Amino acid sequence: MTKNGSANPSRKMRRRGSIDVVDAKVAVDLATAQTYSENVFLFVPNLIGYTRIILAGLSLHFMSYHPKYCTLAYVISCLLDAVDGQAARALGQTSKFGAVLDMVTDRCTTSCLLCYLSSAYPNFAMVFQFLIALDFSSHYMHMYSSLVTGSRSHKLVTSEVSRILWYYYNDSRTLFFMCAGNELFFVSLYLMKWVDTPIGLGVYSPWLAGLTWPELIAIPSAFVCVGKNIINLVQLWKASKILVGVDLAERAHAREVQAKKE
């Protein structure tokens, strides 16, 4: 507090890297006092995010007994993922809350589907569990490494850090293709448990005689899924190196400070 009783400005805002970091108590007070005219919770892209959550919940409700409703709700929820970002940029309503809401919704929705697939394909339960763990850990560590290095967004990856992640996050078409293909593979696996009628490709090759349409979709999308999880591994490794580098830099700085005191 200052002499006149007002809050110390240095407490409200401190610098780290390239962004301003707002004090947590100040942030809570601002969020509580926000007006209807500029309520971040009610930004259009965030409303789209809430819609995605509702649709994901409906898909989980129908997952065990109504594949059509489940698939419809799940696919629409995933497609809206490509809409909220465009709406945010077009309306000038980009927000950190929206970015995290989007990421958390993606992770939770996919993980819930993979949990179901673990029970539907018990022999591959460990594979699905590994994919859940990899997805959460790589994105969490990537997000945290972005925060501690002062980045305004987890998608702002430079080519000097990783060319793979730079191309993945900075090319919207690549990002959509990889994410959509990954989800399409998991949805195909889900539908394979419900659809067993061949689509009649046996006239072209005896190898295709018993192929169903979900299996036909699963074959090419499986390669996209593999590529997406390789990117997750790269993301996990790069984030780990960034965090270790920050640790080393802070330890070196602490030694320098200690040496000056001595």
N, C-alpha and C positions, 0 to 999 in steps of 0.2 A: 504493500500500500504506500502511496505517496503522502506527503504532509497534509494535503487537503482532503485525504480520505478516498481518493479515486484509485482504481486498480492500476498497478504498475504495468505500463505498456510492454515491458520486456517479458512479463509473465504471459501476456496474451499471445505474443508472437516471437518465435525464435527461428533463426535461419539454419537450415541444414542443406547443403548442396545447392540444388537449383530451385527448391520450393520453400514456401513459407509453411511452417508447422504451427497450427493453432493449438493452444492449450485445451486440454480435454474438458475442463469445467466451462470454459468460455464457449466451446463448441456445443455442449449440452444446453447451455442457456440460449444460444442463438437458435438452435433447433426447436426449443420449447416456445420461443417468442416469435417464430417466423409467421408471416402473414399469409392470408389466402392467395394474395396476388403473386407471391413468390414462395410457394411451399414446395420444397424439393421432393417431399413424399408424393406430391400430386403432379409432378412433371409427367408429361405424356409418355416418354419412354419408360418411366418407372411404373406407370399404370399398365403398360404393355407387359412389363415384368411380372406384375401381380397376376395378370391374366394367364401368363405362362405357368405360374405356380398352380393356379386353379386347374388349368387343363392337365398339368402333370399329375395333380392329385386325382382327377377323374380317371386318367389312364391307369393309375395304380388301382383304383377301385374296380375297374372292369378287367384288369389284367388276367385274373384267374378264371374268368368265365365268359367274357364277351370280347373276343379278339378284334372285331370290327370297330366297336366303340373305343376300345383301348388304343388301337393303332391310329385311329382318326385324331383322338385327343393328343396323343403323344407327338404325332407328326406336325400338327398345327402348332403345338407348343415349341417344337424345335424350329419350325419355319419362322415363328415370330422372333426368334433370336437374331435373325438377319434384319428385322424391321426396326427393333428398338434403337439400335445404334444409328441407323439412318435418320430416324425421327429426332434423336437427340442432337445430331449435327444440324439438321435442317431447321429445327426450332430454337437452336442455341440453348439447349437444355442438357448438355453433358454434365455429369456429376460423378463424384467418387462413389457415392452411395449406389448410383445406377450401375456403375462398372462392377462393383463388388456383388450387387444383387444379381447381375447377369451371370457372373462367374459361379456364384454359389448355386444358382438355379441349374446351370449346366451340369455341375458336378453331382448334385443331389439327384437330379432326374436320371442321368445315365447310371449312377450307382444303384438306384432302386431297380432299374430294369436289369442290371447285371446280377442283382441279388435274386431276382426271379429266375434268370437264366441258370444260376447256380443250382437251383432246385429242379429246374427242368432238365438240365444236363449234369447230373451229379458227378459223372466221371471227369468233367471239366471244371468242377467247382473251384479248384485251386487256381486255375487259369483266370477265371472271372474275378476271384478275390485279389489276385495279383494286379489285374487291370484296374480295379477300384483303388487299391493302395497306391499304384503308380500315378493314377490320375490326380488323386488328392494331394499326394506328397509333392509331385512336380509343380503343380499350380500353386500350392501354398508356399513352397520355398521360393518359387519365382516371384510371387507377389511380395513376399517379405524382403527378398533381395532388392526388388525395385524400390521399396519404401526406404530401406536403410541407405541406399545410394542416392536418394533424393529425386527419383524419377516421378514425373507427374502421372504416368500410366504404366501398367505392366506391359502394354503393347509397344512402348517406345524402346525397342531394342535396336541398337546400332549394329552395323555389319562388322565392326571391330570386335564386338563381344561374341557374336555368332551369326554367320551368314545364313545358316538354316533358319534360326529363329527370326532373323530380320526379314527374310523373304516370307516366312509363314505369317507373321503378324502385320507386315506392311503391305502385303498384297491381299486385298479383300476377297478377290476371286479364289486365291489359294486357300485362304482361311475358311471360306464357305465350303469349298469343295472337300477339304479334309474333314471338317467337322460333320458335314452332311453325309459324306461317305461312311464315316465311322459309325454314326447313328443308324444309317441305313443297314449296315451289316448286323448290328444288334437287333434291330427290328425284324430283319429277315430271319434270324435265328429264332426269335419269338414266334413268328408266323409259321415256321417250319414244323412246330409242334401242333399246329391246328390245321394245316393244309396238306393233304396227301394225294390230291388228284393230279396226275401228270398233265402237262400242257401239250402233249402230242408231238414232241420233237423227235420221236423215234424214227420217223420217216427219213430224217437226215443222217442219223447215226444211232446204232444200237446202244451206244453209251449214254445217249440222251433220252432213252425210252421212258425211264421212270422219273424224269426231272420235273419238279413242281416249280411254280413261278417264284415262290420265296427262295428256293435253292438257286434259281437262275440269277436272282438279284444278289444273293449272298456270295457267289463266286467272285465277281469283279470287285464288289465292295470289301471283300476280305483283304485285298491288297491295300486298299486305302486305310483300313483299320490298322494293318501292320505299320504302314507309314506314319500314321498319326501317333502310334505308341512309341515309335522310334523317336519322333519329335519330342514326346513326353520325356523320354530318357535323356535326350540332349538337354532339354530344359532343366531337368533335375540336376544333371551334372554341372551345367553352366551356373545355375543358381548356387550350388554347393561351393563352387570355386569362388564366386563373388563374395559369399558370406565369409569364407576362409580368408580371402584377401582383405576384407574389411576388418576382420579380427587381427590380422597381422599388422595392418596399418594403425589400428588403435593401440595395440601393444607397443609398437615402435614409438608412437607419440607419447604413451605413458612413460616409457623409459627415458625419452628426451626431457619430459617435464621433471621426472625424478632426478635426472642428472643435473639439471639446472638448480634444483633446490639444494643439492649437495655441494 
